[in-house]
Amino acid sequence: MTFLRALAALVLISLLLTLPAHAEDLIVSAAASLTNAFKEIGAEFEKAQPGSKVVFNFAASGPLLQQIENGAPADVFASADQETLDKAAGKKLVDSATRRNFASNRLVLVQPKSGTPVRGIADLKGDTVKRIGIGNPASVPVGRYTRDVLQAENLWGTLEPKFINADSVRQVLDYVSRGEVDAGFVYSTDAAIARDKVNVVTTVATQRPVLYPIAVVTGSKQAGLADAFVGFVAGTTGQAILEKYGFGKP
């Protein structure tokens, strides 16, 4: 699987490098959980910046960082955790002066609507729960939040044989929505867009707050426009759209 992920990343980078670029194209690499909100924000930004075109690249934060590091074009990077953007800043891949937190989220345990009822995290140990969807902690922020919680509850080792690792939080959501796992850990905003297919069992208190940072990519050829997008996300219109999709204030 590691080889296949690496191959997929290389293919995606190649595709990004061959995308036809226009003078005012702005490429935004953003965490998968931001997909719905950012698409709407992008449309509003284009109205506010006539002639501009926002092109999104949504994936887990870790692979997005890897793509940027390997030369894939990007003007803005929005991560679902501080750790990933810290790594980007440490490698001088983003302009730290433009960095700001713009949203917060919550970790929730969900299950398929048709699944055997699960009342809380402790129930995951039961025999009726055979598969648990989690983000891969090596590259997916929601997976790291999940791991920290389960380790604090002394459940990580017990539950690990049941884990089905996913490459993004949206993949976890898909697994749960289709009933391919008995439960999974996602963000509350993801659960909200699939409320017809999943039930929220409980909101999980994380060891660290789920805060989303954003910054201009150092190699951006549209630094001014990129900085304007960052400001737009943190501004009145951007914040209203994020709130509409269930995100909290940073």
Protein Blocks (a to p, Z undefined) as FASTA:
>chain_A
ZZmmmmmmmmmmmmmmmpccdfklccddddfklmmmmmmmmmmmmmmmghiacddddddf
klmmmmmmnopacfbdcdfbfklmmmmmmnopacfklgccfbdcdddddddfkbccdfbf
klmmpmklmbdcdddfklpmklmmmmmmmmmnopmmmmmmmpccdfbfklmmmmmmnopa
fbdcddfklmmmmmmmbccfbdcddfbdcdddddddfklcblmmmmmmmmmmmmmklmmm
mmmnopacZZ
